[in-house]
């Protein structure tokens, strides 16, 4: 074991075995001038001294610096003489830098001689020899990024070779870093010094820790708290090539195997500001249909339609909410995309089933893999071949193997490939009116490696083990693309780039090398799939993608991939979900109860309690695992009814968060420090999280536990399952919360107004029920306020924005001043909610002593005279238990019932509190 550990340690750090001093000696800035055509600075960097390590250096570099917005600075460094690969601008729209001709003509501006280039929020400074640059915060001069090197630094000056780029930044000891995914981080969301961070999209399951998984997101957030002052910023290196990132605590080094340096610096200064600025650059998260916030059930192994029908009936009989039923590849004919098994899923019976569930408001989603079966009887393949849309190797479509056997991969960088895919979606939708598509295996996954051909001596795929390569293949190592000089730590073992994927020397449309575009595949497929669904009926698309890149969230949701039914994987899921909030993919979840092997009953209880509060909530399992639908165990069914029952009551809050995600990028599930950036005890907290700004989820993550140790930022937190229970936090000490098997702790923070509805078995019915407003004041408050909001729309429109007659947005306010309580609203675009007859039936006020009397109500400025149906209810006392040392509760919850306030009209309620003796 010790020898194995040493070997793995050596491999994980293998990229550092070459001395940095021998890699490169940096560049000298020989000119810098203002760019009169479009703004910014253009500079010329000249190589100081060549080396041969990892190939020859590029002698001349073009530097372009621009303050693109008040809070975004771009630093773009590329070959001054030859175009190099960049993330395509048509794939990820953004400002383009000046063409190289402007730099080479040297006629575009005047010399820039100042030592700093200031914007409104950020300042770019530089050192000429050896060239290094720094980015500072203008308000306080703090350095956010600094690539200059000193002799004692464990990294080199800037290195720029054809297949090896290196740059570093120093970091202060009080930096807390987050991001750099996708990977499963066993030590939580905060990046850990000396853990490996490799970015290269790979199909290795999420059970592999600290390894490059399905997505590539070369962005990190840096949260700093110094002398009690907190600020956050982010750094994006927009590069799709494989890379290792070495975080040492005091520095961070990028080692990249191609492309360019294209840095974007985002000034923040608060975490939500950073996400707003980041998603304004890469694309706002896609608007999600309301039904996608319901509960989803899937399994690989629903072998025929009767099984699927039985699952839907099982949930109904158990009275567990279910909105969406899914099929893995079981519905297909021989696992071929866009087909239907005539035997197991006969179309007439499937259409009748879909008519039945659609009439109730349920939805149906199926899987689609990118690999297209090489089969002369298969129309999808023949149409693709005729349109020449497959990725090629040596002039012929690149042959690989996935579930149906031999496959070719469509090229989604090819406009014809996108058009073909959109057409195939339309054809399939006529066959089966699905409500969304699940795109899997798009890293790209390949069961074989190298150059392959269809065997003549045996059939392929193998009947019992279709995941075993049965093509005749040879490894490809003859080009510098297949065997680059620098080996990234792929799969944690420096695996060859071609391993179980497309060969790097394969070619996309317009001569683009797979070597450069590999990590963009899932992103480009998400764009094409979103386009195909949008074109069908003009409704809001739902796409779930496994692989992702910068910008994927504008088109798709994500799940965390193949996990295990273990307590460790339950815990890991929180960090991954929070990370994807950073990455602009807020609609994210993990396979509830684990993909494989069989979870225990206790684990599944705890997992649905947590998974009910994932943004994307889906139970999914492997065909080799026993059935694990939530009704399979009565105890799990009870936990599901409890946790999902609250989720469905919280749907208006979740949907409003989804709206805010689309407008501002704000994640649904957030680290605690997003709302409490000065609460430093939360910087590494990965066992609790917030939904929005104010709802804390504190799950049980340990086997056998009937309580949970949780930490709360200062203030009053009310248990949403029983609002007579409260936590009053005054410091950063953990408190022990009771958590019996069927219960999870979910708390609401003070100063919040939470919109809730009655819930139901389907989102369709839940969203029509009357509203309750939960107004949370601090415990025993006499002077305080609270606020909240709700967004409602018809859920069908592709765009999620305020349009008169199609959406309504309401802001709620409340105050307590002495004995006087007031609750009121402001309304934008009232027509939709009035047409839908949405009403507020109850207001629950938490934290106030006494009972209410003397109610006054105004609606649209007119006083309501008949209040005979409105009642105050003096609810039971708040049970503080031992949490703040109190033993006697006081009556601190009041219900105002019997209301019928139209959500779409401004209202105002006020009353006085009569303090009991």
Helices and strands as residue ranges (DSSP letters): H 2-12, G 14-16, G 20-22, E 27-34, E 41-47, E 60-69, E 72-79, H 100-105, E 116-118, E 122-128, E 131-137, E 143-146, E 159-160, E 165-170, E 175-181, E 196-199, E 215-226, E 229-237, E 243-247, E 251-256, E 261-266, H 271-282, G 290-293, E 295-297, H 305-318, E 324-327, G 329-331, H 347-360, E 363-369, E 371-373, H 379-386, E 392-393, E 396-397, E 400-402, E 405-409, H 415-431, E 436-440, E 451-453, E 472-474, G 490-492, G 509-511, H 514-517, G 518-520, H 521-537, E 543-545, E 548-549, G 552-554, E 557-559, H 567-582, E 588-589, E 591-592, H 601-611, E 617-619, G 630-632, H 634-649, H 651-664, E 669-670, G 672-674, G 680-682, E 689-691, E 695-698, E 707-711, E 715-719, E 726-729, E 734-738, E 745-749, E 752-757, H 763-766, E 771-776, E 783-793, E 807-817, E 820-828, H 831-835, E 839-846, E 851-859, E 862-863, E 871-874, E 893-897, E 901-902, E 907-914
